[in-house]
Structure formats: structure tokens, C-alpha cells
Amino acid sequence: MPTPDTLLPPHRVDYPGYLDQDGYLALHYAAADRDRAQRALLATPLTGLGGAHFPFARKVESALATAGPRVVVCNAAEDEPGSRKDRALLLGNPHVVLEGVLIAAITLDARDVVLYVSDTAQEECDSITRAVDEVRQRFPFVAVRIVRADPRYVSGEATAAVDAINGGDGRPTGQPPFPTESGVAGLPTLVANCETLANLPRIVRAAWDERPATWTRLATVSGDVTAPGVFEIDPGTDTFNDLFARAGGLTGSGHLKAFQPGGPSTRFLPADSADIPIADTAIRAAGSQPGCLAVRVLATDTCIVEICEEITGFFSREQCGQCPPCRMKTQTYHRTLQQVLRQKGPDDLLGRLGVVDEFVADMPRKCSLIDMPTPPVESARSLFPEDFSSHTEYGTCAHAEPLISSQIGAPHHGQ
């Protein structure tokens, strides 16, 4: 049976089942002593688990520094490739999310709560809607409403979420002002990821028990594994090799080539890094970023050039068009990877990407998407230069048979 500190149970937990696991006990604690709950959140080391890892305590502090009334937004607009953790939470344990949201509302003295859910997540939206209906009469101190998010990638950015909730197009508006200063309806607004807020009940319970909070994380595994899915891990003990084993082991060659630990914008790590703990500090020490723990696994017979072309294509399509430097950079990256994949263009084609990076480095932008294609491509080139040189020279993957001369230059995808 799941414990009160389990985020992801094997089956959906309804309201009675959640109460059986001490559900909403932390909310009652917070309601009885808001100052104590506030101190617990201001002292927590928790960071934003949507991928940015901004300290949650600093968000709370910033929101409290601006006079209320205030708003809390649960950002569950999860449309990053490979990430399913927030959807899994909404579907399997909606009340832990809702309790966390209500704790944040009590702590900030917010009267308005918005659940910002991707428009493509209908089943998950239905699940959290049922949970809201189950508790609406029991916790009438705050208004909870659901706003559907456009499935575009940028719609999950904090200022884009505020813009959408305010009736806009759901595009990033830039910072400052920060949402904690002026957000929904111009009010100070805490925008926090779904998994982040799901951690608040365990933080408050630990504070009342005068013990450190216990931490687990949700990792989504995709790519060359037998059983892709969302897994709850202990970042203090579980390694990436442990995680890959839980996902059924590798497909294809059965041997690990590389993996991205935090989503499509993070640097690839080589196979010998798979024995590190799935902890933020360990991932950073290895040379990448934890992001949202959307872990993509590549077997040795997977062409990393193809993967990079896919990644750059995603960012090129998903840039919102507001910032010319972002549009130029993401489209240039994608065109370049397409040319490399198809053995078209001069030998120094990849080297020109660094010139593009330098050119846009100091240009204004409304969000961080402009920076996202660089880490995966840069790390892939560093780790597997032979994959790229094989494509530029022969038009095929390093592990594949070279194309005959009549085929050189024709579009070709590796094994």
C-alpha cells in the first residue's frame, strides 16, 4: 500500500483512499497555523520540478513581498517531448496535487486557484476535475478553476501561462515583471509545476513532525527501452542504470550509447555516466541538467544525428515567432542538422553553429527556448564526432554500411 509520502501509486487514489493515507492532514495543519506552514515553505530546499529548478522558497518569498490578494497557478501544461510525470500525477494521485495547491493558497492567503492543464490531457483533466468536485464543499475558502492550455511547447512557460489565464494567446511575455509581482489579473501569482506542488503536503507533515522531508522524484523514461513509462525514484539511492532496468532494459543492440537525463534541451551523457545517482547534483557534476527528468535512452545502434535533427526540428516548430533571434537560431539549427543528415553542405557546416550562438547571445528574448537546441547538439558532437563525420562524408550512420556513390546526397535515415 502506498505511504503518505508516495507520489505515484499503482492505481488511481480517490478521495476516501487518499484520506486513508493521511490525505489532507497537512492541509489541516496549514489551516490551523498558517505562519508555521509559511515558515516551512520558506525554508524548503525544493526547486521547481518543471525543469527550471528555480528555488520554490524564493517564489513564495517574492509573492509574500507584494501585497495581496494573491493567486496560485498549478502549471500542468506538460507538452515537453518525453515527459509524462505531471499527467501521471493528475491521473493517478490527483488529491496530492490538489492538497499541495490548497496548502500554497493558505500559505499565501490566496483566494483564487487555477489548474492550468494541457488541452491534450482530457483524461487527466477529468481526473483532477473529479477530485475538485469531491472536496469543493469541504474546503470552500478558495475558488478553484481549470483553464485549458494550448498544446504548444511555449504555453507551459510561466508568463505564457499567466497570459493564457488572462485571456491572451498563451505566449511568453518576458520578465520582469515576474508573475509573483504581477500575474493573473495583475495580482501577485505563484506559478508552480504540478509535481512541485504535490511535494508540499510532505513538507508540511515533516515540519509538524520536526523531521527532514523525504524526497522522491518522478522520472519519465522513453527511447530505446522495453517498457517506457513514469517511475518514482529515490534520488539518494537510485541510479540511471537502476531506472533503465525498471523500464525493462534496452532494446535494439541492448547496449547503452548515451542518454539525456532531463529532456530534449539537456546535454547527452555517455554510457559510463549511467551509474550516477538520479540526483540533481550528480547530474550537474556529470555535465548535464536534471530538467524535468524526461530521460531519453539511446542504444548503440541509434543514430544520434537523427535524434539531433528531430530535437532541433521540435524547437524550430515550437518557437512562437515573437523573437526574431529565436526564430533565426532554431531554424538555422534545424536546417543545418537536416543538411548534415542528408550529406549536403560544406564540411564546416556544423562549425557555423557556434557563430550563430555568438550572434544571438546578447539579443533580447522573452523566454529561454532560444538556448535549448545548443546543449544536445553540442554534446552529441563532442561525444560522437564519428556519427556526424560519417554523415557528412558518406551520407549514412557510422554503424551502417556506406552508401554507394549513386546514393550519396539522397535523403537517408540510419538504422
C-alpha positions in Angstrom: 0.0 0.0 0.0 1.3 3.5 -0.9 2.6 5.5 2.0 1.6 9.2 2.7 4.9 10.2 1.0 4.3 8.2 -2.1 3.6 10.5 -5.1 2.6 7.9 -7.7 0.5 4.9 -6.5 -0.1 1.9 -8.7 -3.7 2.7 -9.2 -5.8 5.9 -9.0 -6.4 7.1 -5.5 -9.9 8.5 -4.9 -10.9 10.8 -2.1 -11.6 8.1 0.5 -8.4 6.2 -0.4 -6.5 9.4 -0.1 -7.9 10.1 3.4 -6.8 6.6 4.4 -3.2 7.7 3.6 -3.5 10.7 5.9 -4.5 12.8 3.0 -5.4 16.4 3.7 -3.8 16.2 7.2 -1.1 18.6 6.1 -3.7 21.0 4.8 -5.4 20.9 8.2 -2.1 21.6 9.8 -1.5 24.6 7.5 -5.0 25.9 8.1 -4.5 25.7 11.9 -1.2 27.5 11.9 -0.5 29.4 8.6 2.6 31.1 9.9 4.2 27.8 10.8 3.4 26.4 7.3 4.7 29.5 5.7 8.0 29.1 7.6 8.2 25.5 6.4 7.8 26.6 2.7 10.3 29.4 3.1 12.9 27.0 4.4 12.4 24.2 1.9 15.2 23.3 -0.5 12.6 22.2 -3.1 13.1 23.6 -6.5 10.8 23.8 -9.5 10.3 20.4 -11.0 9.0 21.6 -14.3 12.6 21.8 -15.4 13.9 25.2 -14.5 14.7 24.3 -10.8 14.2 27.8 -9.5 14.1 27.7 -5.7 10.5 27.4 -4.6 11.1 29.2 -1.3 12.2 32.3 -3.3 9.0 32.3 -5.3 7.0 32.1 -2.0 9.1 34.9 -0.6 8.6 37.1 -3.6 4.9 36.6 -3.7 4.6 37.4 0.0 6.6 40.6 -0.6 3.8 42.0 -2.7 0.5 43.0 -1.1 -2.4 40.6 -1.8 -4.8 39.3 -2.8 -2.8 36.6 -4.5 -3.3 33.8 -6.9 -1.8 30.3 -7.1 -1.4 28.6 -10.5 -0.7 24.9 -10.8 1.2 24.6 -14.1 0.3 21.2 -15.5 0.7 22.2 -19.2 3.1 19.4 -19.8 4.0 19.3 -23.5 7.7 18.6 -23.4 8.6 15.6 -25.5 9.1 12.5 -23.4 7.7 13.9 -20.2 4.5 12.3 -18.7 5.0 12.8 -15.0 2.5 15.6 -14.4 -0.1 13.7 -16.4 0.6 10.6 -14.4 0.1 12.5 -11.2 -3.2 14.1 -12.3 -4.4 10.7 -13.4 -3.2 8.5 -10.5 -3.0 10.8 -7.5 -5.0 14.0 -8.2 -5.6 14.7 -4.5 -1.9 15.0 -3.6 -1.7 17.7 -6.3 -4.9 19.4 -5.0 -3.8 19.3 -1.4 -0.5 20.9 -2.4 -2.3 23.6 -4.3 -4.6 24.4 -1.4 -1.6 24.5 1.0 0.0 27.0 -1.2 -3.2 29.0 -1.3 -3.5 29.0 2.5 0.2 29.9 2.9 -0.1 32.9 0.5 -3.6 33.9 1.6 -4.8 33.4 -2.0 -8.4 33.3 -2.8 -8.1 32.2 -6.4 -6.5 28.9 -7.6 -6.1 28.0 -11.3 -5.3 24.5 -12.5 -3.6 25.1 -15.9 -3.9 21.8 -17.8 -2.9 20.9 -21.3 -5.7 20.8 -23.8 -4.4 17.4 -25.0 -4.8 15.9 -21.5 -8.5 15.2 -21.4 -8.5 12.1 -19.2 -6.1 13.8 -16.8 -8.3 16.9 -16.7 -11.3 14.8 -16.0 -9.5 13.1 -13.1 -8.5 16.4 -11.4 -12.0 17.8 -12.0 -13.5 14.9 -10.1 -11.0 15.5 -7.3 -12.0 19.2 -7.2 -15.7 18.2 -7.1 -15.0 15.8 -4.2 -13.5 18.4 -1.9 -15.1 21.7 -3.1 -17.7 21.8 -0.3 -15.1 20.7 2.3 -12.6 23.5 1.6 -14.7 26.5 0.5 -12.1 29.1 1.4 -10.7 29.3 -2.1 -12.1 29.3 -5.7 -10.6 26.6 -7.8 -11.0 26.7 -11.6 -9.5 24.9 -14.5 -8.0 26.6 -17.6 -7.0 24.6 -20.6 -3.6 25.3 -22.1 -2.8 25.3 -25.8 -0.6 22.3 -26.6 2.2 24.4 -27.9 5.5 23.9 -26.0 5.9 27.6 -25.0 2.4 27.6 -23.5 3.9 25.9 -20.4 6.3 28.8 -19.7 5.3 30.7 -16.6 4.5 34.1 -18.2 2.7 32.3 -21.1 0.5 30.5 -18.6 -0.4 33.8 -17.0 -1.0 35.3 -20.4 -3.4 32.5 -21.3 -5.2 32.6 -18.0 -5.7 36.4 -18.5 -7.3 35.7 -21.9 -4.3 36.1 -24.1 -2.7 33.8 -26.7 -0.6 31.9 -24.2 2.8 33.2 -25.3 5.7 34.2 -23.2 5.6 37.9 -22.3 9.1 38.2 -20.7 10.3 39.1 -17.2 10.2 41.4 -15.3 7.7 41.9 -14.0 7.7 38.4 -12.6 4.4 36.6 -12.0 5.0 36.9 -8.3 4.9 40.6 -8.7 2.1 41.0 -11.3 0.5 37.9 -12.7 -3.1 36.7 -13.1 -5.4 39.8 -13.2 -2.3 41.9 -12.3 -2.1 40.2 -8.8 1.0 38.6 -7.3 0.8 35.0 -8.6 2.7 31.9 -7.6 3.1 29.7 -10.7 4.5 26.3 -9.8 4.8 23.0 -11.6 2.3 20.2 -10.8 5.0 17.8 -9.3 6.4 20.7 -7.3 3.1 21.4 -5.6 2.5 17.7 -5.0 5.5 17.9 -2.7 4.0 20.5 -0.3 2.0 18.0 1.8 5.1 16.0 2.7 7.0 19.2 3.5 4.3 20.4 5.9 3.9 17.0 7.5 7.6 16.8 8.1 7.7 20.2 9.6 5.0 19.2 12.1 6.8 16.0 12.9 10.0 18.0 13.3 11.9 15.8 10.9 13.5 16.4 7.4 11.2 15.8 4.5 11.7 12.7 2.5 12.1 13.1 -1.3 11.2 11.0 -4.3 11.1 12.2 -7.9 9.1 11.2 -10.9 11.2 10.2 -14.0 9.8 9.5 -17.4 11.8 7.1 -19.5 11.5 6.9 -23.3 13.6 5.9 -26.2 15.3 2.5 -26.6 13.8 0.7 -23.6 11.3 -2.2 -23.5 8.8 -0.6 -21.2 8.7 3.2 -21.4 6.8 4.9 -18.6 6.8 7.1 -15.4 8.7 5.8 -12.4 9.0 7.1 -8.9 12.6 7.0 -7.8 14.7 7.8 -4.8 17.4 10.3 -5.9 19.6 9.4 -3.0 20.0 5.7 -4.0 18.6 5.0 -7.4 21.0 5.2 -10.4 20.1 5.7 -14.1 21.1 2.0 -14.6 18.5 1.1 -12.0 15.9 3.2 -13.8 16.7 1.6 -17.2 16.3 -1.8 -15.6 12.9 -0.8 -14.2 12.0 0.2 -17.7 12.6 -3.3 -18.9 16.2 -2.9 -20.2 17.4 -1.7 -23.6 16.0 -2.6 -27.0 17.9 -2.5 -30.3 21.5 -3.6 -29.7 20.8 -3.9 -26.0 23.9 -1.7 -25.2 23.7 1.8 -24.0 25.2 4.6 -26.2 24.0 7.7 -24.4 21.1 9.3 -22.6 19.5 12.7 -22.0 18.7 13.0 -18.3 16.3 16.0 -18.3 14.5 16.4 -21.6 15.3 17.4 -25.1 17.2 20.6 -24.1 19.7 18.8 -21.9 23.2 17.6 -22.8 23.7 13.9 -23.7 25.6 11.9 -21.2 27.7 8.8 -22.2 27.0 5.3 -21.2 29.6 5.3 -18.4 27.5 8.0 -16.6 24.6 5.7 -16.1 25.9 4.6 -12.8 25.4 8.0 -11.2 22.5 8.7 -8.8 19.4 10.3 -10.3 20.1 13.4 -8.2 20.4 17.0 -9.3 23.9 17.5 -8.0 25.2 14.2 -9.6 23.6 15.1 -13.0 25.1 18.5 -13.0 28.5 17.2 -11.9 28.4 14.8 -14.9 27.9 17.7 -17.2 24.2 17.9 -17.9 21.0 19.2 -16.2 18.2 17.3 -14.4 15.4 19.3 -16.1 12.1 17.5 -15.6 13.7 14.1 -15.6 12.4 13.2 -19.0 15.1 10.6 -19.7 15.7 9.6 -23.3 17.7 6.4 -23.8 19.8 5.7 -26.9 21.1 2.2 -27.7 24.4 1.9 -29.6 22.6 1.2 -32.9 20.7 4.5 -32.8 22.0 7.4 -34.9 22.5 10.4 -32.7 22.5 12.7 -35.8 18.9 11.6 -36.5 18.0 12.3 -32.8 19.5 15.8 -33.0 17.7 16.5 -36.2 14.5 15.5 -34.5 15.2 17.7 -31.5 16.1 20.8 -33.5 13.0 20.2 -35.6 10.9 20.3 -32.5 12.4 23.6 -31.2 12.1 25.1 -34.7 8.4 24.3 -34.9 7.6 25.2 -31.3 9.2 28.7 -31.2 6.3 31.1 -31.1 7.6 33.6 -33.6 7.7 36.6 -31.3 11.5 36.9 -31.1 13.4 37.1 -34.5 16.7 35.9 -32.9 15.0 32.7 -31.6 13.3 32.1 -34.9 16.6 32.6 -36.8 18.6 30.4 -34.5 16.2 27.5 -34.1 15.5 27.3 -37.8 19.2 27.5 -38.6 20.0 24.7 -36.2 17.3 22.5 -37.8 18.3 23.3 -41.4 21.9 22.5 -40.5 21.1 19.1 -39.0 18.9 18.3 -42.0 21.8 19.1 -44.3 24.2 17.0 -42.2 21.8 14.1 -42.1 21.5 14.2 -45.9 25.2 14.9 -46.7 24.6 18.3 -48.1 26.6 21.5 -47.4 30.2 22.3 -46.8 32.5 20.5 -44.4 32.5 23.3 -41.9 28.7 23.5 -41.7 28.5 22.4 -38.1 31.2 24.8 -37.1 29.0 27.7 -38.2 26.5 26.9 -35.4 28.9 28.5 -32.9 28.8 31.7 -35.0 25.0 31.7 -34.7 25.2 31.2 -31.0 27.6 34.1 -30.6 25.5 36.3 -32.9 22.3 35.9 -30.8 23.9 35.7 -27.4 23.0 39.2 -26.2 19.9 39.7 -28.2 16.6 40.2 -26.3 14.3 37.2 -25.9 11.0 36.6 -24.0 11.9 33.0 -22.8 14.7 30.6 -22.8 13.7 28.5 -25.8 16.4 30.2 -27.9 19.1 28.5 -25.8 17.6 25.0 -25.9 19.0 23.5 -29.2 22.6 24.2 -28.2 23.3 21.7 -25.4 22.0 18.5 -27.1 23.7 19.2 -30.4 27.0 20.4 -28.8 27.2 17.4 -26.5 26.3 14.9 -29.3 29.1 16.3 -31.5 31.6 16.1 -28.6 30.7 12.6 -27.6 30.1 11.1 -31.1 32.0 13.0 -33.7 32.2 9.9 -35.9 28.4 9.8 -36.3 28.5 13.4 -37.7 31.6 12.9 -39.9 30.1 9.7 -41.3 27.0 11.5 -42.4 28.9 14.5 -43.9 31.3 12.1 -45.7 29.1 9.1 -46.7 25.5 10.2 -46.0 24.9 7.4 -43.5 25.4 6.5 -39.9 28.8 5.4 -38.5 27.5 1.9 -37.7 25.8 1.5 -41.1 27.2 0.4 -44.4 28.4 3.4 -46.6 26.1 4.4 -49.4 27.1 3.6 -52.9 28.2 6.7 -54.9 24.9 7.0 -56.8 23.1 7.3 -53.5 25.3 10.0 -51.9 23.3 13.1 -51.2 20.0 11.4 -51.3 17.8 11.6 -48.1 18.7 8.7 -45.9 18.0 7.7 -42.3 20.3 5.5 -40.3 19.4 2.3 -38.6 
